[in-house]
Amino acid sequence: MSGFVYKWTNTINGKWYYGSHKGCHNDGYIGSGKIFLIAYKKHKNNFVREILYTGEHFRELEEFILETLDAANDRKSYNMKNSAIGGDTSMHFTEQSIIKMSEASKKRDYSAPMPQEQRDKIRKKRLGTKATPETKKKLSQIRMGKGNPFYGKTHSEETKIKISKAKKGRKLSKDIVNRRASKIRKKILHQQTGLIFESIKDAGLHFGLHQSTISNMLNGHIRNRFDLCFLTSNQNTITLK
């Protein structure tokens, strides 16, 4: 049984929808979420689809993504349930109720910070829902190299423009910015030669690769063909580049 995991993004408001489907990419399948479908049918030219994975583990990967993001409680999500099995929890809503919820959603100010009380509720609900290391490793392995549906492909210029517009104006929290910056500043060790690079950028320049490719190798998202790793404190006898 083979299928795929996909993500729809509304390029106007940045809202997204994750789903999976048993079939092929071009069989005309859109999605099953009722809230999502209402928005899509009204403004389908504003939606961009990305295929995230193709293979037999499509249901497992969809559920992992939904649980990790807590999609059902995210204000930017069209998903109503953190499960790939059993359909959408909106199935019991009437068409009139769904339209009302959709209209109410449009009036929300998504740029406003989420109240701390609501943040605490979501945080408590997510405690203990992390995937096991075995599951994370399995999902990482099936997306390596040619297992990655985007292997050897590039976005069209039209898609790049839509994605760029969707991301404009979105601000990352200081915590996320600092974590990303600390990763970029970490020294990288090339274990085959003992060379040490001051940053992901320097490693990318040395191997002629984009920074994101080096980052994906280090984080296990793609095959680490250069045997790179982050330098640890006990690796201090290697000659610096």
Backbone hydrogen bonds, N-H to C=O, Kabsch-Sander energy under -0.5 kcal/mol:
donor,donor_aa,acceptor,acceptor_aa,energy
3,G,55,G,-1.9
4,F,21,H,-2.1
5,V,53,Y,-2.2
6,Y,19,G,-2.8
7,K,50,E,-2.3
8,W,17,Y,-2.8
9,T,48,V,-2.3
10,N,15,K,-3.4
11,T,9,T,-0.8
11,T,46,N,-3.2
14,G,10,N,-2.5
16,W,76,K,-2.5
17,Y,8,W,-2.2
19,G,6,Y,-2.0
21,H,4,F,-2.1
23,G,21,H,-0.9
27,D,24,C,-1.3
37,L,33,G,-2.8
38,I,34,K,-2.1
39,A,35,I,-1.8
40,Y,36,F,-2.9
41,K,37,L,-2.7
42,K,38,I,-1.4
43,H,39,A,-1.9
46,N,43,H,-2.0
47,F,44,K,-1.3
48,V,9,T,-2.1
50,E,7,K,-2.6
52,L,5,V,-2.5
52,L,50,E,-0.7
53,Y,5,V,-1.3
54,T,147,G,-0.6
55,G,3,G,-2.5
58,F,55,G,-0.7
61,L,57,H,-2.3
62,E,58,F,-2.1
63,E,59,R,-2.2
64,F,60,E,-2.1
65,I,61,L,-2.3
66,L,62,E,-2.6
67,E,63,E,-2.6
68,T,64,F,-2.4
69,L,65,I,-2.4
70,D,66,L,-1.0
71,A,66,L,-1.9
73,N,70,D,-1.8
74,D,71,A,-1.3
77,S,74,D,-1.8
78,Y,16,W,-2.9
79,N,16,W,-0.5
91,M,88,D,-1.8
92,H,89,T,-0.9
93,F,90,S,-1.7
98,I,94,T,-2.2
99,I,95,E,-2.1
100,K,96,Q,-2.0
101,M,97,S,-2.4
102,S,98,I,-2.4
103,E,99,I,-2.4
104,A,100,K,-2.4
105,S,101,M,-2.2
106,K,102,S,-1.5
107,K,103,E,-0.9
108,R,104,A,-0.5
108,R,105,S,-1.0
110,Y,108,R,-1.0
112,A,109,D,-1.1
119,R,115,P,-2.1
120,D,116,Q,-2.5
121,K,117,E,-1.8
122,I,118,Q,-2.3
123,R,119,R,-2.6
124,K,120,D,-2.4
125,K,121,K,-2.0
126,R,122,I,-1.7
127,L,123,R,-0.7
127,L,124,K,-0.6
129,T,126,R,-1.9
136,K,132,T,-2.4
137,K,133,P,-2.5
138,K,134,E,-2.3
139,L,135,T,-2.6
140,S,136,K,-2.1
141,Q,137,K,-2.4
142,I,138,K,-2.0
143,R,139,L,-0.6
143,R,140,S,-0.7
144,M,141,Q,-1.3
147,G,144,M,-2.5
148,N,145,G,-1.8
151,Y,148,N,-2.3
153,K,150,F,-2.2
160,K,156,S,-2.4
161,I,157,E,-2.1
162,K,158,E,-2.0
163,I,159,T,-2.7
164,S,160,K,-2.4
165,K,161,I,-2.3
166,A,162,K,-2.0
167,K,163,I,-1.5
168,K,164,S,-1.0
170,R,167,K,-1.8
171,K,169,G,-0.5
177,V,173,S,-2.3
178,N,174,K,-2.7
179,R,175,D,-2.2
180,R,176,I,-2.5
181,A,177,V,-2.4
182,S,178,N,-2.4
183,K,179,R,-1.7
184,I,180,R,-2.2
185,R,181,A,-2.0
186,K,182,S,-0.7
186,K,183,K,-0.8
188,I,197,F,-2.6
189,L,229,C,-3.5
190,H,195,L,-3.1
191,Q,189,L,-1.0
191,Q,227,D,-1.8
192,Q,226,F,-0.5
193,T,190,H,-1.0
194,G,190,H,-3.1
195,L,190,H,-0.6
197,F,188,I,-2.9
200,I,184,I,-1.3
203,A,199,S,-1.9
204,G,200,I,-2.5
205,L,201,K,-2.3
206,H,202,D,-2.0
207,F,203,A,-2.1
208,G,204,G,-1.0
209,L,204,G,-2.5
213,T,210,H,-0.7
214,I,210,H,-1.7
215,S,211,Q,-2.6
216,N,212,S,-2.4
217,M,213,T,-1.9
218,L,214,I,-2.3
219,N,215,S,-1.9
220,G,217,M,-1.1
221,H,216,N,-2.3
222,I,216,N,-1.2
225,R,223,R,-1.7
227,D,224,N,-1.6
229,C,189,L,-1.7
231,L,187,K,-2.8
235,Q,232,T,-1.6
236,N,234,N,-0.6
241,K,196,I,-1.0
